[in-house]
Amino acid sequence: MSDRPGSRGPLGPPDEPEPPAIEVAGRWERALAGGARPQLEEAVRAYLQRRRWFAGKARAIGSLEICDALPLRSPELPLAVALGVRVAYAGGGEEAYVVPLAAAGRDRFERLPAPRPPVAARLVRGSEQLLLYDGLRDPALCRLLFDVVSRRRRVRGSGGVLAGRPTAVLAELAPPGGSVEVAPADVEQTNASVVLGGRVVLKLLCRVEAGVSPELELGLALTGRGFRGAPRVAGALEYVRDDGRRFTVGVLHEAVPAGLDAWAYTLGELRRYYRRAAGGRGAALERLAPPRGGVLELAGSELPAAARELAGSSLRAAALLGRRTAELHVALAAVPGPDFAPVPFTRAYQRSLAASMRGGARQSLLLLRRAGPGLAEPERELARAVLGAERELRARFDAVADRPLSAMRARLHGDLHLGQALRSGRDFVIVDFEGEPARPLAERREKGSPLRDVASMLRSFDYDARAGARALGTRSLPGPAADAARRVERARRLWSAWAAAAFLRSYLEAAAGAPYLPSERAELAVLLDAFALEKAVYELRYELEARPGWVGIPLAGILALLGRGP
């Protein structure tokens, strides 16, 4: 369970720095309190800044405080704990995180399933040493968390209680008394997930806020209505402070037997479609006129036969996603109670919505002006065109506030894109109901137009098409490179229009009569237009901050939405 200090190769992933040593006097739990606490806080501070799910990576931390340490005792681990951490930023503002950590000797650490967990610190007691590492990479700690939920256990800390709450679904998926196998989930984004027993996923909501998370709230509502287009909720982990405030810490839900998410699935379909378009079969595309009119007009017309021939499977998938998205929105609007019942748009809400859109555009364009000189020439030209269209952007957003709207506001997913739908057999299942992680919890629980989800999916199709064309290159395509590139770009523009039309047509058919849909087509056009531009402007800000090499995709998308594309 422990071993002597010393080095037998690198700890954790190869890009992780050497973890600091913390001297412990007495029981290993002393590392969580007393004189060792400041050292542990410094170690956790450095550890957090390297985690993908830490939202403050781009901000300077002013201070970090461990507010609570919830002991998760196990015969397999000398130390297992869920830390409640408060991060205060130098520029103002603070966030709360839950950080599960396990401690074990080097021998056990090296037997853990790959990839090797990142290490936060080395705990040293005389000649003994434990490694303190990411607890969700250790099956023993994961089983402890599962046990808290399944047995309704309460784990007492210094300032509150970690409480488990199972639903009836858990007994069906993981009957009590059986052993639980643990495997890491395929992705880690703004949360950390593990698969338990092959049928249940534990998602730890690493950044937490007081109140119920939409991941749990919407999941429970959909489970209660028997909606099968989203995973059923099997339980929850909540931290209840002694002052009565409640935090959703984790959600257990049904594992989806999935191969790919819709983004990866669509990329594969697009790769085959582009190759067909670049080859001899692409001649049929050459004879097609470019789509005219907006997505609403295209959604009301039939697809050309060449579209069905060359891209039929991907367009059928887009239509299926449209139907599943509509069914999700209709199910949420039918949940009883004031937290879900649709409410009318008000002029005050419309003005606030337009102002929020304009504010997001100002932030993105300010970043674009600063980044402009450093962009490559093709992107610099696109940037100049987008900056020159600022007045038109504001006008599109102002249109949301310029007229009364018959549509209603309802609950929605809040961060819907192709990466949030899993391909399961021949169907899709929608996941991740936390909402846009950068928004405060209260905003993520607000009612809004479900058309925001629709517009976000339309943008995702366009993004996937541009990313797929970008990744394809031309060397492996038949014929001269210039001809292949021209055919792929033409195929890309056609597919983007067709996929958006297939998705929207299917959505509107499945959601017909829903109270949140506008009664007039003109209203529908105004809202879809504004929400799509809002999403594209957000994409621009994201790429400027995270992936500057991709900035050409949202720039071209904004110009296309403004009717200024090629």
C-alpha positions as CSV (number, residue, x, y, z in Angstrom):
1,M,0.0,0.0,0.0
2,S,3.0,2.3,0.2
3,D,6.6,2.2,-0.8
4,R,9.9,4.0,-0.3
5,P,10.5,7.4,-2.0
6,G,12.5,7.1,-5.2
7,S,12.1,7.3,-8.9
8,R,11.2,4.4,-11.2
9,G,10.3,6.4,-14.3
10,P,7.9,9.3,-14.9
11,L,4.7,9.6,-13.0
12,G,1.4,10.1,-14.7
13,P,1.1,11.2,-18.4
14,P,4.4,12.1,-20.0
15,D,3.5,15.8,-20.3
16,E,2.8,16.1,-16.5
17,P,5.5,17.8,-14.3
18,E,7.1,16.2,-11.4
19,P,4.5,16.3,-8.5
20,P,5.5,18.1,-5.3
21,A,6.2,16.3,-2.1
22,I,4.1,16.8,1.0
23,E,5.4,15.6,4.4
24,V,2.8,13.9,6.5
25,A,3.1,13.2,10.2
26,G,0.8,10.5,11.5
27,R,-2.1,9.0,9.7
28,W,-2.3,9.7,5.9
29,E,-5.5,11.7,6.4
30,R,-3.3,14.4,8.1
31,A,-2.4,15.5,4.6
32,L,-5.9,17.0,4.4
33,A,-5.6,19.2,7.5
34,G,-3.3,21.1,9.7
35,G,0.1,22.2,8.6
36,A,0.0,20.1,5.4
37,R,-3.2,21.9,4.1
38,P,-1.5,24.9,2.5
39,Q,0.9,22.6,0.7
40,L,-2.0,20.5,-0.5
41,E,-3.8,23.6,-1.7
42,E,-0.8,24.7,-3.8
43,A,-0.5,21.2,-5.3
44,V,-4.2,21.1,-6.1
45,R,-3.9,24.6,-7.7
46,A,-1.3,23.4,-10.1
47,Y,-3.1,20.1,-10.7
48,L,-6.4,21.9,-11.6
49,Q,-4.7,24.2,-14.2
50,R,-3.7,21.1,-16.2
51,R,-7.2,19.5,-16.3
52,R,-9.2,19.8,-19.4
53,W,-12.4,20.3,-17.4
54,F,-11.1,23.2,-15.4
55,A,-12.8,26.3,-16.8
56,G,-10.3,28.8,-15.5
57,K,-7.2,27.8,-17.5
58,A,-7.0,31.1,-19.2
59,R,-7.4,33.2,-15.9
60,A,-5.0,34.0,-13.2
61,I,-5.8,32.3,-9.9
62,G,-5.7,34.6,-6.9
63,S,-6.2,32.0,-4.3
64,L,-7.4,28.4,-3.8
65,E,-9.1,27.1,-0.7
66,I,-10.0,23.5,0.2
67,C,-13.4,24.1,1.8
68,D,-14.3,20.5,2.6
69,A,-12.7,17.1,2.4
70,L,-15.2,14.2,2.2
71,P,-13.5,10.9,3.1
72,L,-14.3,7.9,0.9
73,R,-12.9,5.1,3.0
74,S,-11.9,1.9,1.2
75,P,-9.9,-1.2,2.3
76,E,-8.1,-1.0,-1.1
77,L,-6.9,2.6,-0.7
78,P,-4.9,4.2,2.1
79,L,-6.6,7.5,1.3
80,A,-9.6,8.4,-0.9
81,V,-11.3,11.8,-0.8
82,A,-13.6,14.2,-2.6
83,L,-12.3,17.7,-2.1
84,G,-14.6,20.7,-2.2
85,V,-12.4,23.5,-3.7
86,R,-13.1,27.3,-4.0
87,V,-11.1,29.1,-6.7
88,A,-10.9,32.9,-6.5
89,Y,-9.5,34.7,-9.6
90,A,-7.1,37.6,-9.6
91,G,-9.4,39.6,-11.8
92,G,-12.5,39.0,-9.7
93,G,-15.0,36.2,-9.5
94,E,-14.8,32.7,-8.1
95,E,-15.8,29.1,-8.9
96,A,-16.3,25.9,-6.9
97,Y,-15.0,22.5,-7.9
98,V,-15.2,18.9,-6.7
99,V,-11.9,17.1,-7.0
100,P,-11.8,13.3,-6.4
101,L,-8.4,12.1,-5.4
102,A,-7.0,8.7,-4.5
103,A,-3.7,7.8,-2.8
104,A,-1.8,4.6,-3.2
105,G,1.8,3.2,-3.4
106,R,3.7,3.1,-6.6
107,D,3.1,-0.6,-7.2
108,R,-0.7,-0.2,-7.2
109,F,-0.5,3.0,-9.2
110,E,1.4,1.3,-12.0
111,R,-1.2,-1.5,-12.2
112,L,-4.0,0.9,-12.8
113,P,-5.7,0.7,-16.3
114,A,-4.1,2.9,-19.0
115,P,-3.9,5.8,-19.5
116,R,-1.9,6.4,-16.4
117,P,-3.7,9.0,-14.0
118,P,-2.2,12.5,-13.5
119,V,-0.6,12.9,-10.1
120,A,-1.3,15.9,-7.9
121,A,1.3,15.3,-5.2
122,R,3.6,12.8,-3.4
123,L,2.7,12.2,0.2
124,V,5.8,11.3,2.2
125,R,5.8,9.8,5.7
126,G,9.3,8.8,6.8
127,S,10.4,6.1,4.4
128,E,6.9,5.6,3.0
129,Q,5.4,7.3,0.0
130,L,1.9,7.5,-1.5
131,L,1.0,9.1,-4.9
132,L,-2.1,11.3,-4.8
133,Y,-3.8,11.1,-8.2
134,D,-7.0,11.5,-10.2
135,G,-9.4,9.3,-8.3
136,L,-11.8,8.7,-11.2
137,R,-8.9,6.7,-12.9
138,D,-9.0,4.2,-9.9
139,P,-11.8,1.6,-10.0
140,A,-11.8,1.4,-6.2
141,L,-12.7,5.1,-5.8
142,C,-15.3,4.9,-8.6
143,R,-16.9,1.9,-6.8
144,L,-17.0,4.0,-3.6
145,L,-18.9,6.8,-5.4
146,F,-21.3,4.2,-7.0
147,D,-21.9,2.7,-3.5
148,V,-22.8,6.1,-2.1
149,V,-25.5,6.5,-4.7
150,S,-26.8,2.9,-4.8
151,R,-27.0,2.5,-1.0
152,R,-28.2,6.1,-0.3
153,R,-25.1,6.7,1.8
154,R,-24.3,10.0,3.4
155,V,-20.6,11.0,3.7
156,R,-20.0,13.7,6.3
157,G,-17.4,16.4,5.8
158,S,-16.4,19.4,7.8
159,G,-19.0,21.7,6.2
160,G,-21.6,19.5,4.6
161,V,-22.7,16.0,3.5
162,L,-22.3,14.1,0.2
163,A,-25.5,12.2,-0.3
164,G,-26.5,9.6,-2.8
165,R,-30.0,9.4,-4.4
166,P,-30.8,6.4,-6.6
167,T,-33.8,6.1,-8.9
168,A,-35.8,3.0,-9.8
169,V,-33.7,2.8,-13.1
170,L,-30.6,1.9,-11.1
171,A,-32.0,-1.3,-9.7
172,E,-32.9,-2.4,-13.3
173,L,-29.4,-1.5,-14.7
174,A,-27.2,-2.5,-11.8
175,P,-28.9,-4.7,-9.2
176,P,-27.5,-4.3,-5.7
177,G,-25.0,-6.9,-4.4
178,G,-23.2,-7.5,-7.7
179,S,-19.6,-6.5,-8.5
180,V,-19.2,-3.4,-10.6
181,E,-16.6,-3.3,-13.3
182,V,-15.2,0.2,-14.0
183,A,-13.9,1.5,-17.4
184,P,-13.0,5.1,-18.3
185,A,-15.5,6.9,-20.7
186,D,-14.3,7.6,-24.2
187,V,-14.3,11.4,-23.8
188,E,-13.5,14.0,-21.1
189,Q,-14.9,17.5,-21.8
190,T,-16.2,19.9,-19.1
191,N,-16.8,16.9,-16.9
192,A,-15.3,13.6,-16.1
193,S,-17.1,10.3,-16.7
194,V,-16.6,6.5,-16.0
195,V,-18.6,3.5,-17.1
196,L,-19.8,1.3,-14.3
197,G,-20.8,-2.3,-14.9
198,G,-21.1,-1.6,-18.6
199,R,-24.6,-0.3,-18.2
200,V,-24.3,2.9,-16.1
201,V,-22.2,6.0,-16.6
202,L,-21.2,8.2,-13.7
203,K,-20.6,11.8,-14.8
204,L,-18.9,14.0,-12.2
205,L,-19.8,17.6,-12.7
206,C,-16.4,19.0,-11.7
207,R,-17.4,22.6,-11.6
208,V,-20.5,23.0,-9.4
209,E,-22.9,25.8,-8.4
210,A,-25.6,26.0,-5.8
211,G,-28.9,24.6,-7.2
212,V,-30.0,21.7,-9.3
213,S,-28.0,21.1,-12.5
214,P,-29.9,20.9,-15.7
215,E,-28.1,17.6,-16.4
216,L,-30.1,16.1,-13.5
217,E,-33.2,18.2,-13.7
218,L,-33.9,17.7,-17.4
219,G,-32.7,14.1,-17.2
220,L,-35.1,13.2,-14.4
221,A,-38.0,15.0,-16.2
222,L,-37.3,13.1,-19.5
223,T,-36.9,9.8,-17.6
224,G,-40.2,10.4,-15.9
225,R,-42.0,10.9,-19.2
226,G,-40.5,7.7,-20.7
227,F,-38.6,9.6,-23.3
228,R,-36.1,7.2,-24.9
229,G,-34.2,9.7,-27.0
230,A,-32.0,10.5,-24.0
231,P,-30.3,8.3,-21.4
232,R,-32.4,7.5,-18.4
233,V,-31.2,8.9,-15.1
234,A,-30.3,6.2,-12.5
235,G,-29.2,8.4,-9.6
236,A,-27.4,11.5,-8.4
237,L,-24.7,12.7,-6.0
238,E,-25.5,15.9,-4.1
239,Y,-23.4,17.9,-1.7
240,V,-25.6,19.5,0.9
241,R,-23.9,22.3,2.9
242,D,-24.7,22.8,6.5
243,D,-26.3,26.1,5.6
244,G,-28.9,24.2,3.4
245,R,-27.5,25.0,0.0
246,R,-27.4,22.0,-2.4
247,F,-25.0,21.3,-5.2
248,T,-25.4,18.6,-7.9
249,V,-22.0,16.8,-7.9
250,G,-22.7,13.9,-10.2
251,V,-25.3,12.1,-12.2
252,L,-25.6,8.4,-12.9
253,H,-27.4,7.6,-16.1
254,E,-27.9,4.7,-18.5
255,A,-25.0,3.9,-20.7
256,V,-25.7,4.3,-24.4
257,P,-24.4,1.4,-26.6
258,A,-22.9,3.8,-29.1
259,G,-20.1,3.6,-31.6
260,L,-19.6,7.3,-32.7
261,D,-21.1,10.6,-31.9
262,A,-23.0,12.3,-34.7
263,W,-20.0,14.6,-35.5
264,A,-17.6,11.7,-36.1
265,Y,-20.4,9.7,-37.9
266,T,-21.1,12.6,-40.2
267,L,-17.4,13.2,-40.9
268,G,-17.1,9.6,-42.1
269,E,-20.2,10.0,-44.4
270,L,-18.8,13.3,-45.7
271,R,-15.4,11.7,-46.5
272,R,-17.0,9.2,-48.7
273,Y,-19.4,11.8,-50.3
274,Y,-16.5,14.1,-51.1
275,R,-14.5,11.3,-52.7
276,R,-17.5,10.5,-54.9
277,A,-18.0,14.1,-55.7
278,A,-14.3,14.6,-56.7
279,G,-14.4,11.5,-59.0
280,G,-16.5,10.7,-62.0
281,R,-19.8,10.5,-60.1
282,G,-19.4,14.2,-59.2
283,A,-20.4,15.2,-62.7
284,A,-24.1,15.1,-61.6
285,L,-23.2,17.8,-59.0
286,E,-21.8,20.0,-61.7
287,R,-25.2,20.2,-63.4
288,L,-27.0,21.3,-60.3
289,A,-27.7,25.0,-59.7
290,P,-26.5,26.3,-56.3
291,P,-29.2,26.3,-53.7
292,R,-31.1,29.6,-53.6
293,G,-33.0,31.1,-50.8
294,G,-32.6,30.5,-47.0
295,V,-32.9,27.3,-45.2
296,L,-36.6,27.7,-44.7
297,E,-37.2,27.9,-48.4
298,L,-35.0,24.9,-49.0
299,A,-36.8,22.9,-46.2
300,G,-40.0,23.3,-48.2
301,S,-38.7,21.9,-51.4
302,E,-37.7,18.4,-52.5
303,L,-34.0,17.3,-52.6
304,P,-32.6,16.8,-56.1
305,A,-32.1,13.2,-57.2
306,A,-28.4,13.7,-57.3
307,A,-28.4,14.6,-53.6
308,R,-30.2,11.4,-52.7
309,E,-27.8,9.4,-54.9
310,L,-24.5,10.8,-53.7
311,A,-25.3,11.7,-50.0
312,G,-28.5,9.9,-49.2
313,S,-27.4,8.1,-46.0
314,S,-26.0,11.3,-44.4
315,L,-29.1,13.3,-45.3
316,R,-31.4,10.6,-43.9
317,A,-29.3,10.8,-40.7
318,A,-29.8,14.6,-40.6
319,A,-33.6,14.2,-41.0
320,L,-33.6,11.6,-38.2
321,L,-31.7,14.0,-35.9
322,G,-34.2,16.7,-36.7
323,R,-37.1,14.4,-35.6
324,R,-35.3,13.4,-32.4
325,T,-34.6,17.0,-31.6
326,A,-38.2,17.9,-32.1
327,E,-39.3,15.0,-29.9
328,L,-37.0,16.2,-27.2
329,H,-38.4,19.7,-27.2
330,V,-42.0,18.5,-27.3
331,A,-41.3,16.2,-24.3
332,L,-39.8,19.0,-22.3
333,A,-42.6,21.4,-23.0
334,A,-45.1,18.8,-21.8
335,V,-43.5,18.3,-18.4
336,P,-45.9,19.5,-15.7
337,G,-45.0,22.3,-13.3
338,P,-43.9,25.9,-13.4
339,D,-40.2,25.0,-14.0
340,F,-41.1,23.5,-17.4
341,A,-44.4,25.1,-18.6
342,P,-43.9,27.3,-21.7
343,V,-44.3,31.0,-21.1
344,P,-44.8,33.8,-23.7
345,F,-42.1,36.0,-25.1
346,T,-42.2,39.5,-23.6
347,R,-40.9,42.7,-25.2
348,A,-38.5,43.1,-22.2
349,Y,-37.2,39.6,-22.8
350,Q,-36.8,40.3,-26.5
351,R,-34.8,43.5,-25.8
352,S,-32.6,41.6,-23.3
353,L,-32.0,38.8,-25.8
354,A,-31.0,41.2,-28.6
355,A,-28.7,43.1,-26.2
356,S,-27.1,39.8,-25.2
357,M,-26.5,38.9,-28.9
358,R,-25.0,42.3,-29.6
359,G,-22.7,42.1,-26.6
360,G,-21.5,38.7,-27.7
361,A,-20.8,40.1,-31.2
362,R,-18.8,43.0,-29.7
363,Q,-16.6,40.7,-27.7
364,S,-15.9,38.5,-30.7
365,L,-15.2,41.3,-33.1
366,L,-12.9,43.0,-30.6
367,L,-10.9,39.8,-30.4
368,L,-10.9,39.5,-34.1
369,R,-9.5,43.1,-34.5
370,R,-6.7,42.2,-32.1
371,A,-5.9,38.9,-33.8
372,G,-6.2,40.2,-37.4
373,P,-2.6,41.1,-38.1
374,G,-1.5,37.7,-37.0
375,L,-3.9,35.7,-39.3
376,A,-2.8,34.1,-42.5
377,E,-3.9,36.0,-45.6
378,P,-7.0,34.0,-46.5
379,E,-8.4,34.3,-43.0
380,R,-7.3,38.0,-42.9
381,E,-9.4,38.7,-45.9
382,L,-12.4,36.9,-44.3
383,A,-11.8,38.9,-41.1
384,R,-11.9,42.2,-43.0
385,A,-15.2,41.3,-44.5
386,V,-16.7,40.2,-41.2
387,L,-15.5,43.4,-39.5
388,G,-17.0,45.4,-42.3
389,A,-20.4,43.7,-41.7
390,E,-20.7,44.7,-38.0
391,R,-23.6,47.0,-38.7
392,E,-25.5,44.3,-40.5
393,L,-24.8,41.9,-37.7
394,R,-26.3,44.3,-35.2
395,A,-29.4,44.8,-37.4
396,R,-30.0,41.0,-37.6
397,F,-29.9,40.8,-33.8
398,D,-32.1,43.9,-33.4
399,A,-34.8,42.3,-35.5
400,V,-35.5,40.0,-32.5
401,A,-36.7,43.0,-30.5
402,D,-38.4,44.9,-33.3
403,R,-41.7,43.0,-33.4
404,P,-44.1,41.1,-31.1
405,L,-43.4,37.4,-31.2
406,S,-46.1,34.7,-30.9
407,A,-43.6,32.0,-30.0
408,M,-43.2,30.9,-26.4
409,R,-40.2,30.2,-24.3
410,A,-39.6,26.7,-23.0
411,R,-36.8,24.5,-21.6
412,L,-34.2,23.4,-24.1
413,H,-30.9,21.5,-24.3
414,G,-28.8,24.7,-24.4
415,D,-25.6,23.3,-26.0
416,L,-26.9,21.1,-28.8
417,H,-24.5,20.1,-31.6
418,L,-23.5,17.0,-33.5
419,G,-21.1,16.0,-30.7
420,Q,-24.0,15.8,-28.2
421,A,-25.9,13.0,-30.2
422,L,-24.6,9.4,-30.0
423,R,-25.1,7.0,-32.9
424,S,-26.8,4.0,-31.3
425,G,-27.6,1.3,-33.8
426,R,-29.5,3.0,-36.5
427,D,-30.8,5.8,-34.2
428,F,-29.4,8.8,-32.3
429,V,-29.6,9.5,-28.5
430,I,-29.1,13.0,-27.2
431,V,-26.8,13.5,-24.2
432,D,-25.1,16.1,-22.0
433,F,-27.9,18.4,-20.7
434,E,-25.7,20.7,-18.7
435,G,-26.2,23.6,-21.1
436,E,-23.5,25.9,-22.3
437,P,-20.8,25.4,-19.6
438,A,-19.6,29.0,-19.6
439,R,-23.0,30.4,-18.6
440,P,-24.0,30.6,-14.9
441,L,-26.4,27.9,-13.6
442,A,-29.3,30.2,-13.3
443,E,-29.0,31.2,-17.0
444,R,-28.8,27.5,-18.1
445,R,-32.0,26.8,-16.3
446,E,-33.9,29.7,-17.9
447,K,-36.6,29.1,-20.5
448,G,-35.7,30.3,-24.0
449,S,-36.6,29.5,-27.5
450,P,-35.9,25.8,-28.5
451,L,-35.1,27.3,-31.9
452,R,-31.7,28.2,-30.4
453,D,-31.0,24.4,-30.3
454,V,-32.2,24.1,-33.8
455,A,-30.0,26.9,-35.1
456,S,-27.0,25.4,-33.2
457,M,-27.5,22.1,-35.0
458,L,-27.8,23.8,-38.3
459,R,-24.4,25.5,-37.6
460,S,-23.0,22.2,-36.6
461,F,-23.8,20.6,-40.0
462,D,-22.1,23.5,-41.7
463,Y,-19.1,23.3,-39.4
464,D,-18.7,19.5,-39.9
465,A,-18.9,20.0,-43.7
466,R,-16.2,22.6,-43.7
467,A,-14.0,20.7,-41.2
468,G,-14.4,17.5,-43.4
469,A,-13.4,19.3,-46.6
470,R,-10.5,21.0,-44.8
471,A,-9.2,17.6,-43.5
472,L,-9.6,15.8,-46.8
473,G,-6.9,17.5,-48.8
474,T,-6.6,16.8,-52.5
475,R,-3.6,14.5,-52.9
476,S,-5.6,11.3,-52.5
477,L,-8.4,12.5,-54.7
478,P,-8.8,11.5,-58.4
479,G,-7.9,13.9,-61.2
480,P,-5.9,17.2,-61.1
481,A,-5.8,18.8,-57.6
482,A,-7.4,22.0,-58.7
483,D,-10.4,20.2,-60.3
484,A,-10.7,18.0,-57.2
485,A,-10.6,21.0,-54.8
486,R,-13.2,22.8,-56.9
487,R,-15.6,19.8,-56.9
488,V,-15.2,19.2,-53.2
489,E,-15.9,22.8,-52.4
490,R,-19.0,22.8,-54.6
491,A,-20.1,19.5,-53.0
492,R,-19.5,21.0,-49.6
493,R,-21.8,24.0,-50.2
494,L,-24.5,21.8,-51.7
495,W,-24.4,19.3,-48.8
496,S,-24.5,22.0,-46.1
497,A,-27.7,23.4,-47.7
498,W,-29.2,19.9,-48.1
499,A,-28.4,18.7,-44.6
500,A,-29.7,21.8,-43.0
501,A,-32.9,21.6,-45.1
502,A,-33.4,17.9,-44.3
503,F,-32.9,18.5,-40.6
504,L,-35.2,21.5,-40.4
505,R,-38.0,19.9,-42.5
506,S,-38.1,16.9,-40.3
507,Y,-37.9,19.0,-37.2
508,L,-40.8,21.3,-38.2
509,E,-43.0,18.3,-39.2
510,A,-42.4,16.5,-35.9
511,A,-42.9,19.7,-33.8
512,A,-45.9,21.0,-35.7
513,G,-48.4,22.6,-33.3
514,A,-45.9,22.9,-30.4
515,P,-46.5,26.1,-28.4
516,Y,-43.0,27.3,-28.6
517,L,-43.1,27.5,-32.4
518,P,-44.0,30.9,-34.0
519,S,-47.3,31.0,-35.7
520,E,-45.9,33.1,-38.6
521,R,-43.2,32.0,-41.0
522,A,-41.6,35.5,-40.9
523,E,-41.1,35.1,-37.1
524,L,-39.5,31.7,-37.6
525,A,-37.1,33.2,-40.1
526,V,-36.1,36.1,-37.9
527,L,-35.4,33.8,-34.9
528,L,-33.5,31.1,-36.8
529,D,-31.4,33.8,-38.5
530,A,-30.5,35.6,-35.3
531,F,-29.8,32.4,-33.3
532,A,-27.6,31.0,-36.2
533,L,-25.6,34.2,-36.3
534,E,-25.3,34.3,-32.5
535,K,-23.9,30.7,-32.6
536,A,-21.4,31.6,-35.4
537,V,-20.2,34.6,-33.5
538,Y,-19.7,32.4,-30.4
539,E,-17.7,29.9,-32.6
540,L,-15.5,32.8,-33.8
541,R,-14.7,33.8,-30.2
542,Y,-14.0,30.2,-29.2
543,E,-11.6,29.6,-32.1
544,L,-9.8,32.8,-31.6
545,E,-9.2,31.9,-28.0
546,A,-8.6,28.1,-28.4
547,R,-7.8,27.1,-32.0
548,P,-6.7,30.2,-34.1
549,G,-5.9,27.9,-37.0
550,W,-9.6,27.1,-37.3
551,V,-10.8,30.7,-37.3
552,G,-11.6,30.6,-41.1
553,I,-14.5,28.2,-40.5
554,P,-16.7,30.5,-38.4
555,L,-15.6,33.6,-40.4
556,A,-16.8,31.9,-43.6
557,G,-19.9,30.8,-41.8
558,I,-20.8,34.3,-40.6
559,L,-20.4,35.7,-44.2
560,A,-22.5,32.9,-45.6
561,L,-25.3,33.6,-43.1
562,L,-25.2,37.3,-44.1
563,G,-25.5,36.4,-47.7
564,R,-21.9,37.4,-48.5
565,G,-20.5,34.0,-49.2
566,P,-19.0,33.0,-52.6
